[in-house]
Amino acid sequence: MPGRAPLILASASPRRLELLAQIGIVPDRVAPTDIDETRRKAESPRELALRLACEKAAACDGDGAYVLAADTVVALGQRNLEKAADAAEAAAFLRLLSGRAHQCITGVAVRAPDGRIASRAVLARVKMKRLTEAEIAAYVASGDWKGKAGGYGIQGAAGSFVTAINGSYTAIVGLPLYETKSLLEGLGFRR
């Protein structure tokens, strides 16, 4: 029986590695890609998340391997809240999200060794409680916002700000496990 093709995770996110481990998948290599993540004119948050995941999968150097890529977009209406550049922007994002519902959209793409790409965008709706300035300041001071779309990570202390979730929790964290496993298996990946 021939050996299985290797799996490359085209992401530097430790959260994505942790999520994959929850379903018994350990990538053979981690190889983040560097692509232009600028939103195109009239591109919806869903379209952006899906396009970025597909472009990351396509850009990864992985001949003969499966490549898994993902991108998470936090959107308040049609406004994208990207990774906060600094503490002031993280605080501004939290003020915008305070007392409101927003969307977390994670695009997932898998490239098979033969070059086929399968992808899916997974949307979850998140409702946050009304935050006090003291809560915002304490969260920003913790540094937990760094490197996270929307300036917060639901798996950390900001989880206490969330009053309701409609959709995939793992999509909010950064990798919807059901859809990821389905895409991998659909393209023939075996552990």
Salt bridges, closest charged atoms under 4 A:
ASP28 OD2 - ARG4 NH1 3.13
GLU37 OE2 - LYS56 NZ 3.58
GLU43 OE2 - ARG51 NE 2.64
GLU55 OE2 - ARG40 NH2 3.25
GLU55 OE2 - ARG51 NH1 3.15
ASP71 OD1 - LYS56 NZ 2.64
ASP114 OD2 - ARG116 NE 2.77
GLU133 OE1 - ARG95 NH2 2.92
GLU135 OE2 - LYS129 NZ 2.80
ASP144 OD1 - LYS148 NZ 3.27
GLU185 OE2 - LYS181 NZ 3.36
